[in-house]
Amino acid sequence: MTKLTVAAALILSGFNFGGKALFAQHDPGKPLQPAVAKPAGASVPRLQDIQGVPVFKITPGESNVKFDVEASVSIEGKFDKWDATLTFTSTDVSTGVLDIKIQADSVDTGSGMKNGKLKGKDFFDVKQNPVITFKSTKIEQTGPDTFAVDGDFTIRGVTRQEKLTLTVTGKGTGSGTISGIMAFDRKNYGMNSGIPFIKIANRVEVSVNLKGDRISGPPLALK
């Protein structure tokens, strides 16, 4: 199964808060730093001007996006280039919108042969569809430390509704991790082929583990 652990982006990942954007990015080829969005015709807002809205910053070096596919030969790895934004309009977690973008070409299984096969037209088709995305449409707290995130998942140009389940640690401390898993059927996205001499399951898991800190504003109003 393809394990893409899209876990922590929800509360600690990144981000775009009420139009004032802090951007969480992981790209080994670029410096990692937060950037403040500047709306057209408006001055750049200062963090102290966005009181009432919680702002979190991810720690890229302690975070990851991984995948694991159940097969007769291990197929698991990570994505080296990805970014995420999370926009809140209040301290109510249900107002959050999580947006994750993964560069499909950055897939790394530790095997050049497997990487090449996954990048090809039978799987990620990176030349025609370079970005894998997940954009939430609903965030709901399901337990003291758990959340269900419904969203539009797009891979190789096909978009379907999927659910990401998250677990949060460090609640109330201003620092912690978010870990989550999303499972999908690869054939629903046109990935019907296999790899010669390797038996691959249809179910794929996507998981993310993110470490972050609240750098401004009040805490989220969690149950």
Residue, then its C-alpha position, 0 to 999 in steps of 0.5 A: m500500500t502506498k503510505l503517504t503520511v499526510a498527517a500534521a498539516l492540519i493544525l501545525s503545518g503551515f500556512n495561510f491564516g485569514g489571508k495572511a499567509l505563512f508558507a510551509q515548504h520542503d524542497p531540498g534545493k531551496p532555502l526554507q523560510p516563511a513568507v508573508a503573502k501580500p494581497a494586491g493593493a494592500s500592505v504586508p500585514r504584520l503578525q501582531d496585526i492578526q490577533g485572534v487567529p492562530v498562526f503555526k509554523i512547520t519545522p520541515g527538517e522534522s516533518n515528512v511525506k511518505f508512501d507505502v504500497e503493499a506488494s510482493v516486493s517492498i514499494e515504499g518511499k517519500f516525496d522530497k518536495w512538497d508544501a502545505t498551507l492551512t487557512f483559519t478565519s477564527t479559532d474554530v478548527s472547522t474553519g480551517v482549509l488544508d491545501i497540500k501540494i506534492q511534486a510527483d517527480s520528487v518521489d524517492t523509493g531508494s531504487g532508480m527502477k522503481n522511481g522511474k516506473l512510478k513517474g511514468k504514464d502508468f502511475f504518476d505520469v509526472k510529465q503531464n501531471p507534475v503535482i499531486t494535491f489534497k485540498s480539504t472541504k471539511i475538518e471535523q474533530t472526532g476525539p480529544d486528539t483526532f480529526a477527520v478531514d474530507g477533501d479533494f485529492t488529485i493525482r495524475g489529473v483525476t480528482r476524487q473525494e477522499k478522507l484524511t484521518l489525523t492524530v495530534t500530539g502536544k495539544g495546548t502546549g503550542s508545539g507538537t506533531i500531526s500524523g495522518i493517513m489517507a487510503f485510496d484505490r489506485k485504480n480509481y485514478g487510472m493506475n491500472s497497470g502493474i510492475p513486471f514480476i511484482k504483484i501490487a495491491n490496489r489500496v494505497e496509503v498516503s501519510v504525513n508527519l508534521k512538526g510545528d509550533r504556534i508562533s502567533g495568536p491564540p490556541l485553536a478552540l479544541k474540544 
